[in-house]
Amino acid sequence: MPRLAARPAARRAAALLFAVALPAAARAQFPAPDSAVARQVVVLRAARMFDGTGAPVVPNAAIVVTGDRITAAGPAARVAVPAGARVIDLGDATLLPGFVDAHTHIIGRQLGDPGGDDAAVRDYDGYEAILGVENARRTLMAGFTSIRNVGAPRFNDMALRKAVDEGRVPGPRMQNAGHAFGITGGHCDENGFAPGLRDGDYRTGAADGPDEVRKAVRYQVKYGADAIKICATGGVLSEGDAVGATQYTAAELQAVVEEARKLERPVAAHAHGLEGILLAARAGVTSIEHGTFLDDSAARLMRARGTVLVPTLQASEVSKAMADRGVLTGLRAEKARAAYAAGPRRIALALRHGVPVALGTDAGVGRHGENAQEFALLVGAGMTPAQALVAGTSAGARLLGWGDRVGTLAPGRLADVVAVPGDPTRDISATRRVGFVMKGGVVVKQGGAAVQTAER
């Protein structure tokens, strides 16, 4: 079954770059700059540049930013500095595209925070969006200028995005899924409460049968979802389900994908277990989130379908640590240890079979602002530093359907630029020491500190 958007041009582009058509709701992430920003020219200089495509590092590099766009990028000797331009020399650093995290939960508490287990029944509506303000700031300061948020209650992700887009709070560009949904009693449902207390429906996370999942897709899109997030298998942090057990049937998954395709939305499928991965990939989902128990057969299928793997290695590390500390107990602790024991083999399989990989952290399980740890985990799992950097820049941008706007340093792209000390293609840990962040041509961090009034 084809998995791409209906328009022929989008279909051809997606087949080549595993991208999807950019939905109307996502276009809000690319507003025109205000008149003051649009008139200014800034030149960024540094000892080197990694452009996000996987090409070799460019020494002695320069980037010209006009308004919110890159107008030139390359060796400094070949880049003309316009008269009157402001020059920012970052010294012995590497310029990179703003990082992209394709799997976050930026709304609400982080795993292990006080009150987290009771949040569903004790928090006021909107409280999680308020917590998301600080989460968004930390994420942006860590160099992640674009994220995909794959599940949030009460459409709080939409509220936070509106505040970011209007410039009221600092944060990354956000592609949102609204409520993630799955079967009644499954990983996307609210379990562990007294009967009748947290019974979900198609609006809030529980949808059963082909007709109801279609309704769930339509409902999320109605309130601003750019992507659809479903649970194809059990999960680690949910109560009462096995981590790898299949949840949706083939018919239900097919209905989700068909409905999402009609509405030009990609589908992200949470899937740990092998059978769930196979079912979701056959149905035509855009990405497999986690993919913990991937094998050769599933990797071959994903490669053939162009299905992207978002491995979230950081979530496995954090969940195992939480089990060891006693924060996770009982079945959840057992599942955390089982997922951790599966290890990073999924990365080796993806590399062997040519499965596209996009960086995703599952931030919210781990701490916001520490997203760049995922780069090191990808390298530890077998990627080269350059491959990991591509996963967290251009590959992530293509997965979000934003590859023509962010993820690479090239003329015409939005000026989302970060700088790290030294050369991250030699020492990937440099990605955790972001000293400079520019989003849409506006400097939000310089000298390792936030710019209090964002400036050019």
C-alpha positions in Angstrom: 0.0 0.0 0.0 1.5 3.4 -0.9 2.2 5.6 2.2 2.7 9.0 0.6 0.6 12.1 0.2 -1.9 12.1 -2.7 -0.4 14.9 -4.7 2.0 13.6 -7.4 4.7 16.1 -6.7 4.6 15.3 -3.0 4.6 11.6 -3.8 7.8 11.9 -5.9 9.6 14.0 -3.3 8.6 11.7 -0.5 9.8 8.6 -2.3 13.2 10.2 -2.7 13.5 11.8 0.7 11.0 10.0 2.9 9.3 13.4 3.4 5.6 14.2 3.6 3.5 17.1 2.4 3.7 20.1 4.7 0.3 20.5 6.3 -1.2 23.9 6.6 -1.0 23.9 10.4 2.8 23.4 10.2 3.3 26.5 8.1 2.8 28.6 11.1 6.3 27.6 12.2 7.8 29.7 9.3 6.3 33.2 9.8 7.8 36.1 7.8 10.4 38.1 9.9 9.4 41.5 11.2 10.6 44.5 9.3 13.6 45.2 11.6 14.9 41.7 11.3 14.3 41.5 7.5 16.5 44.5 6.9 19.6 43.3 8.7 22.6 41.3 7.5 24.7 39.1 9.8 27.8 37.2 9.0 28.7 34.2 11.1 32.4 33.0 11.0 34.0 30.0 12.7 36.9 27.6 12.3 34.7 25.1 10.5 31.2 24.2 9.3 29.2 21.0 9.0 26.3 21.7 6.7 24.0 18.8 7.7 24.2 16.9 4.5 27.0 14.6 5.5 29.5 16.4 3.4 33.0 16.9 4.9 33.6 19.7 7.3 34.4 23.0 5.6 37.3 24.8 7.3 37.4 28.5 7.9 33.7 28.9 7.1 31.3 31.8 6.9 27.5 32.1 6.7 25.7 35.2 5.5 22.2 35.7 7.0 19.9 38.2 5.5 16.7 38.6 7.4 15.6 35.2 8.6 17.3 33.3 5.7 20.8 32.0 4.8 22.0 33.8 1.6 25.5 32.3 1.4 27.5 29.6 3.2 30.9 28.0 2.6 34.6 28.7 2.9 35.1 32.3 4.2 37.5 33.1 1.3 34.6 32.5 -1.1 31.8 34.2 0.8 31.5 37.9 0.2 30.8 40.0 3.3 28.2 42.6 2.4 29.0 46.2 3.3 27.7 47.2 6.7 27.0 43.6 7.8 27.4 42.7 11.5 30.1 40.0 11.8 30.0 37.5 14.7 33.3 35.6 14.9 32.8 32.4 16.9 36.5 31.3 16.8 37.5 27.7 17.2 34.0 26.4 16.8 31.9 24.5 14.3 28.7 25.9 12.7 25.9 23.4 12.3 22.2 23.5 11.3 19.9 23.9 14.3 19.3 20.4 15.7 16.1 18.6 15.2 14.5 16.3 17.8 11.8 14.1 16.1 10.4 12.6 19.3 9.7 14.8 22.4 7.1 15.2 25.1 7.7 18.8 25.9 4.5 19.3 27.8 4.3 18.6 31.6 6.6 17.0 34.1 9.6 14.8 33.4 9.8 11.2 34.5 10.6 11.1 38.2 9.5 14.6 39.0 7.5 15.0 42.2 3.8 14.6 41.6 4.1 13.0 38.3 2.2 9.8 39.1 -0.8 11.9 40.3 -0.7 14.6 37.6 -3.6 13.2 35.6 -6.0 13.6 38.5 -4.5 16.5 40.5 -3.2 19.1 38.0 -5.3 22.0 36.7 -5.9 22.2 33.0 -3.1 24.2 31.5 -0.6 23.5 34.3 1.3 21.2 32.0 1.6 23.8 29.3 3.1 26.2 31.9 5.7 23.6 32.7 6.3 23.3 29.0 7.5 26.9 28.8 10.6 26.1 30.7 11.0 22.8 28.9 10.9 24.7 25.6 13.4 27.2 26.7 15.9 24.5 27.8 15.4 22.7 24.5 16.2 25.8 22.5 19.2 26.7 24.6 20.5 23.2 23.9 20.6 24.0 20.2 17.4 22.2 19.2 15.6 24.7 17.1 13.0 22.3 15.7 11.1 19.5 17.5 8.2 17.1 16.9 6.0 16.7 19.9 4.4 13.3 19.7 1.7 13.4 22.3 0.3 15.9 24.9 -2.9 16.1 26.9 -5.6 18.7 26.4 -3.9 20.2 23.3 -1.5 21.9 25.6 1.2 21.4 22.9 -0.9 23.7 20.6 -1.1 26.4 23.3 2.7 26.3 23.9 3.4 26.5 20.1 1.1 29.5 19.8 3.0 31.3 22.5 6.4 30.4 20.9 5.2 31.5 17.4 4.0 34.8 18.8 7.3 35.4 20.4 5.9 35.4 23.9 8.2 32.6 25.2 11.4 31.2 23.7 11.3 27.8 22.2 11.9 25.7 19.2 9.7 25.3 16.1 7.1 22.7 17.0 5.4 20.1 15.0 2.6 18.7 17.1 0.5 15.5 17.3 -2.1 16.6 19.9 -3.2 13.4 21.7 -1.5 10.2 20.9 -4.0 7.4 20.7 -4.2 3.6 20.9 -6.5 0.8 22.0 -8.6 0.9 25.2 -6.3 -0.1 28.0 -3.2 0.2 25.8 0.0 2.2 26.1 -1.7 5.5 24.9 -4.6 5.1 27.3 -4.6 6.3 30.9 -4.2 3.1 33.0 -3.7 2.4 36.7 -6.6 4.4 38.0 -9.9 3.3 39.6 -12.6 2.3 37.0 -14.4 5.3 35.6 -11.8 7.8 36.7 -9.7 8.1 33.6 -11.7 6.4 30.9 -10.5 7.7 27.5 -12.2 8.0 24.2 -11.2 8.8 20.6 -10.6 12.4 21.6 -8.2 11.8 24.5 -6.2 8.6 23.6 -8.4 5.5 23.3 -9.9 4.5 19.9 -11.0 1.0 18.9 -11.9 -0.3 15.5 -11.4 1.2 12.0 -14.2 3.6 12.2 -13.2 5.0 15.6 -9.5 5.4 14.7 -10.6 7.4 11.6 -12.6 9.6 13.9 -9.6 10.0 16.2 -7.4 11.1 13.3 -10.0 13.7 12.2 -10.4 15.0 15.8 -6.7 15.6 16.3 -6.4 17.3 12.9 -9.4 19.5 13.7 -7.4 20.9 16.7 -4.1 21.5 14.9 -2.3 18.2 14.7 0.5 18.2 12.1 1.2 14.5 12.6 -0.7 11.6 14.0 0.9 9.5 16.8 -0.4 6.0 17.5 0.6 3.2 19.8 1.0 -0.1 17.8 2.5 -2.0 20.8 2.7 -1.9 24.5 5.1 0.5 26.2 7.5 0.8 29.1 5.9 3.4 31.3 2.2 2.3 30.9 0.5 0.0 33.5 -0.7 -3.5 32.6 0.6 -4.1 29.1 3.6 -6.1 27.9 6.2 -3.8 26.3 6.3 -5.7 23.0 2.7 -6.9 22.7 0.8 -5.9 19.6 -2.1 -3.6 20.2 -3.7 -2.3 17.0 -4.8 -4.8 14.3 -3.7 -4.6 10.7 -7.1 -3.3 9.7 -7.0 -0.6 12.4 -3.5 0.5 11.4 -4.5 0.6 7.8 -7.5 2.8 8.6 -5.3 5.3 10.5 -2.8 5.6 7.7 -5.5 5.9 5.0 -7.3 8.7 6.9 -4.1 10.5 7.8 -2.9 10.3 4.1 -6.2 11.9 3.0 -5.6 14.8 5.4 -1.9 15.0 4.4 -0.6 14.0 7.8 2.3 11.6 8.5 1.8 8.8 11.0 4.3 8.1 13.8 3.9 4.6 15.3 5.1 3.8 18.8 6.3 0.2 18.4 8.7 -1.8 20.6 7.8 -5.4 19.6 8.7 -7.0 16.3 5.2 -8.0 15.2 3.9 -4.5 15.9 6.8 -3.0 13.9 5.9 -5.3 11.0 2.2 -4.5 11.2 2.8 -0.8 11.3 5.4 -0.7 8.5 3.1 -2.8 6.3 0.3 -0.4 6.9 2.4 2.4 5.7 3.3 4.5 8.7 5.9 7.2 8.2 8.1 6.4 11.2 8.6 3.7 13.8 9.3 5.2 17.2 11.6 3.2 19.4 11.9 0.0 17.3 13.4 -1.7 20.3 13.1 -5.3 19.1 13.8 -4.7 15.4 15.2 -7.6 13.4 16.5 -8.1 9.9 13.1 -8.9 8.4 11.6 -5.7 9.8 14.6 -3.6 8.8 14.3 -4.9 5.2 10.6 -4.0 5.2 11.2 -0.5 6.6 13.9 0.1 4.0 11.6 -1.0 1.2 8.8 1.2 2.4 11.0 4.2 3.2 9.9 4.0 6.9 12.0 6.0 9.2 13.4 4.7 12.5 13.4 7.1 15.4 15.3 5.0 18.0 15.1 7.1 21.2 18.1 5.4 22.8 18.1 8.0 25.6 14.7 6.8 26.8 16.0 3.3 27.3 19.0 4.6 29.3 16.8 6.8 31.5 14.1 4.2 32.1 16.6 1.6 33.2 18.2 4.1 35.6 14.8 5.0 37.0 14.1 1.3 37.6 17.4 0.9 39.4 16.6 3.9 41.6 13.2 2.5 42.5 11.3 5.3 40.7 9.8 2.6 38.4 8.7 -0.5 40.2 6.9 -3.8 39.5 5.9 -4.4 35.9 7.2 -1.0 34.7 10.6 -1.7 36.1 10.7 -5.2 34.4 9.7 -3.6 31.1 12.4 -0.9 31.5 15.1 -3.5 32.0 13.8 -5.7 29.1 13.9 -2.7 26.7 17.4 -1.7 27.9 18.6 -5.3 27.6 17.7 -5.2 23.9 20.4 -2.7 23.5 21.2 -0.6 20.5 21.2 -3.5 18.0 18.5 -1.6 16.1 21.1 0.9 15.0 23.3 -1.7 13.5 20.3 -3.3 11.7 19.3 0.1 10.3 22.8 0.8 9.1 23.1 -2.7 7.5 19.8 -2.4 5.7 19.8 1.3 4.8 16.9 2.2 7.0 16.7 6.0 7.4 17.3 7.2 11.0 16.2 10.4 12.6 17.3 11.5 16.0 14.6 11.4 18.7 15.1 11.5 22.4 11.7 10.9 24.0 12.5 14.0 26.1 10.1 14.1 29.0 11.4 10.6 29.9 14.9 12.1 30.0 15.4 15.7 31.0 14.7 18.6 28.6 17.8 20.4 27.6 19.9 17.2 27.6 18.6 16.2 24.2 22.1 16.2 22.7 23.1 13.1 24.7 21.3 11.2 22.0 24.1 12.1 19.5 26.6 10.3 21.7 24.3 7.3 22.2 23.9 7.0 18.4 27.7 7.0 18.0 28.1 4.5 20.8 25.6 2.3 18.9 27.7 2.2 15.8 27.1 5.4 13.8 29.9 7.7 12.9 29.7 11.2 14.3 28.8 12.5 10.9 26.0 10.0 10.5 24.7 10.9 14.0 24.8 14.6 13.1 22.8 14.0 9.9 20.2 12.1 11.9 19.8 15.1 14.2 19.7 17.7 11.4 18.7 17.0 7.8 17.2 13.6 8.4 15.0 14.9 11.1 14.0 17.9 9.0 13.0 15.6 6.1 10.9 13.4 8.5 9.0 16.5 9.6 8.5 17.5 6.0 10.6 20.6 6.6 13.7 19.6 4.6 13.4 22.5 2.3 13.4 25.0 5.2 15.7 23.7 8.0 18.2 21.0 8.7 21.0 22.1 6.3 23.1 25.2 5.9 22.4 26.4 2.4 21.2 29.5 0.6 17.4 29.8 1.0 17.2 27.8 4.2 16.0 29.5 7.4 18.8 30.8 9.5 18.6 28.2 12.3 22.3 27.9 13.2 24.2 26.5 16.2 27.8 26.5 17.1 29.7 24.1 19.3 33.4 24.2 20.4 35.9 22.2 18.4 35.0 19.6 15.8 31.9 17.4 16.6 32.8 15.0 13.8 35.8 14.1 15.9 34.3 14.5 19.4 30.5 14.1 19.3 30.3 15.2 23.0 30.8 18.8 21.7 27.1 18.8 20.8 26.4 19.0 24.5 28.3 22.3 24.8 26.3 24.5 22.5 27.6 28.1 22.8 25.6 29.9 20.1 22.1 29.5 18.9 20.3 31.5 16.1 16.7 30.8 15.2 15.2 32.4 12.2 18.1 34.9 12.0 17.6 36.0 15.7 20.4 35.3 18.1 19.0 33.6 21.3 22.2 32.4 22.8 25.8 33.7 22.6 28.9 33.1 24.6 27.2 30.1 26.2 24.5 32.3 27.7 20.9 33.2 26.7 20.5 36.5 25.1 18.0 38.2 27.4 16.5 40.3 24.6 16.8 38.2 21.5 18.8 40.2 19.0 20.3 40.0 15.6 
